Amino acid sequence: KIQIELNNKSNGTFEMTVKDNGIGLPAGFSWEDSTTLGIELIKTLVEQVNGTIEKVDEPGTAFKICFQDITK
């Protein structure tokens, strides 16, 4: 199951959480250096919106992406 949540923050930024209910990332896995398709898609999205990304400690795999409103 994949869940995507998008919240409009009061300071003009958006916060998007992308997570799944899978087995999670292996111990010692460096997602920052990974070239897997899923991680590359997330990194590309963050780069395109000039955002920031952080790994969230939840069951499965979860990332939080923050970015400014790009329509203005």
trRosetta pair geometry for C-beta under 8 A, 3 or more apart (Angstrom, degrees):
i j d omega theta_ij theta_ji phi_ij phi_ji
1 20 6.4 155 82 -153 51 68
1 21 4.7 23 51 17 99 118
2 18 7.4 -9 -172 -169 97 82
2 19 7.5 165 -153 90 55 38
2 20 5.0 -29 -99 -95 65 90
3 17 7.6 -3 111 109 94 95
3 18 7.6 167 87 -151 54 39
3 19 5.3 -13 60 65 96 85
3 20 7.3 166 16 -89 73 37
3 21 8.0 65 -8 -34 107 91
4 16 6.8 -7 -171 -172 88 100
4 17 7.3 169 -151 86 41 54
4 18 5.3 -1 -107 -106 81 74
5 16 6.9 164 85 -153 51 52
5 17 4.6 1 54 52 101 98
6 14 6.1 -10 -168 -174 93 114
6 15 7.5 156 -153 81 46 46
6 16 4.8 -10 -102 -103 76 86
7 14 6.8 154 80 -159 47 62
7 15 4.8 -13 60 60 100 95
7 16 7.7 -176 22 -77 65 41
8 14 5.8 -32 -103 -104 54 79
9 12 7.4 -36 84 42 86 24
9 13 4.7 -5 51 69 123 81
9 14 6.7 -170 8 -94 87 22
9 15 5.9 72 -40 -13 113 104
12 68 6.3 10 131 -146 95 81
12 69 5.6 -87 -178 0 80 112
12 72 8.0 -51 -163 23 116 152
13 66 5.8 17 167 -175 128 94
13 67 6.6 164 -158 87 86 26
13 68 5.6 -57 -105 -96 75 48
13 69 7.3 -130 -103 -27 28 72
14 66 7.1 169 85 -149 50 50
14 67 5.6 -16 57 65 94 77
14 68 7.7 105 14 -162 81 5
14 69 6.7 108 -24 -76 103 63
15 64 6.4 -11 -171 -170 96 100
15 65 7.3 153 -158 80 46 49
15 66 5.2 -13 -104 -100 74 80
16 64 7.4 154 81 -157 45 50
16 65 4.6 -17 63 63 96 101
16 66 7.8 -178 22 -77 67 33
16 67 7.7 -7 6 19 107 103
17 56 6.9 -2 -139 -3 107 157
17 62 6.3 0 -174 -170 99 103
17 63 7.2 170 -150 86 55 44
17 64 5.2 -21 -98 -102 80 72
17 65 7.6 180 -80 20 31 72
18 42 6.6 -154 65 -110 149 114
18 62 7.1 167 87 -148 46 55
18 63 5.3 -6 58 57 92 92
18 65 7.0 27 -1 -3 104 114
19 56 7.2 -61 -85 65 119 124
19 58 6.2 -16 -139 78 145 138
19 60 5.8 98 174 97 93 125
19 61 6.5 -177 -146 94 64 49
19 62 3.5 -4 -102 -103 111 89
19 63 7.3 175 -74 20 68 53
20 60 4.7 -152 92 179 58 129
20 61 5.4 13 44 50 95 87
20 62 7.7 -164 22 -70 51 63
21 59 6.8 20 -139 119 67 103
21 60 4.5 -89 -116 -73 23 139
22 60 5.1 94 41 -139 56 86
22 61 6.2 -8 55 3 106 99
23 60 7.6 59 30 -116 12 52
24 59 6.9 -99 -62 -169 116 44
24 60 5.6 -171 -72 -160 73 12
24 61 5.5 149 -128 -60 48 73
25 29 4.3 -128 166 64 108 145
25 31 6.4 -68 -118 -62 159 108
25 55 7.9 -49 11 -147 147 137
25 61 5.7 91 -35 -103 87 109
26 29 4.6 109 62 -45 76 116
29 34 7.1 22 175 -69 96 125
30 33 4.4 21 113 29 119 107
30 34 6.6 175 95 -40 63 82
31 34 5.1 -39 -145 5 41 127
31 39 5.5 -160 -163 -125 85 131
31 55 6.0 128 37 -74 147 128
34 39 4.3 45 95 70 121 168
34 40 7.7 -121 114 -45 83 72
35 39 7.3 -112 -110 77 5 117
35 40 6.1 35 -162 -63 50 116
36 39 4.8 78 60 17 88 105
36 40 6.6 -160 86 -9 39 92
37 40 5.8 -61 -144 39 26 111
37 41 6.3 29 158 -23 64 105
38 41 5.8 -55 -151 31 29 111
38 42 6.7 23 154 -14 63 105
39 42 5.8 -56 -151 38 34 110
39 43 6.2 32 153 -17 68 108
40 43 5.7 -54 -142 40 31 111
40 44 6.1 34 157 -22 65 107
41 44 5.8 -55 -147 35 27 112
41 45 6.5 30 155 -19 62 105
42 45 5.8 -54 -151 34 31 112
42 46 6.5 29 154 -17 65 106
42 53 6.7 109 151 -133 106 151
42 63 5.8 65 -163 63 147 165
42 65 7.4 -150 -168 -66 92 129
43 46 5.8 -56 -149 37 32 111
43 47 6.3 33 153 -20 66 107
43 53 7.3 -101 -102 13 57 162
44 47 5.7 -54 -147 37 31 112
44 48 6.3 33 155 -22 65 107
45 48 5.8 -57 -149 34 29 112
45 49 6.6 2 162 3 65 109
45 51 7.8 -17 125 38 75 129
45 65 7.0 -23 110 -136 113 164
46 49 6.5 -72 -148 49 27 93
46 51 4.6 -105 -151 70 72 100
46 52 7.0 24 -163 -161 119 2
46 53 4.7 -57 -101 -41 156 118
46 65 5.5 -133 -94 -134 95 115
46 67 7.5 -164 -140 -64 60 120
47 50 7.5 22 -173 -77 32 38
49 65 7.7 77 65 161 134 121
49 67 4.1 6 136 -149 120 160
49 68 7.8 -180 166 48 90 61
49 70 5.6 -107 -139 -48 83 139
50 67 6.5 118 76 -140 61 102
50 68 7.1 -19 85 30 107 101
50 70 7.7 137 31 -94 100 111
51 65 5.2 51 133 180 147 90
51 66 5.7 168 -164 82 101 43
51 67 3.3 -62 -88 -74 110 100
51 68 7.8 -165 -90 9 75 60
52 65 7.2 166 82 -151 44 52
52 66 5.1 -8 54 56 93 96
52 67 7.5 174 17 -70 59 64
53 63 5.7 -5 -167 -179 102 116
53 64 7.1 155 -152 81 52 49
53 65 5.1 -14 -100 -100 80 76
53 66 7.9 -172 -75 20 36 68
54 63 6.9 159 80 -156 36 69
54 64 5.2 -13 59 57 88 96
55 62 7.3 107 -169 83 58 61
55 63 5.9 -44 -105 -102 47 74
56 62 4.0 -55 66 106 109 110
56 63 6.3 178 5 -101 91 17
56 64 5.2 87 -50 -23 117 100
57 62 7.8 -72 22 56 5 112
58 62 4.4 26 42 9 120 144
67 70 6.9 -13 147 -40 119 103
69 72 5.1 51 106 3 110 110
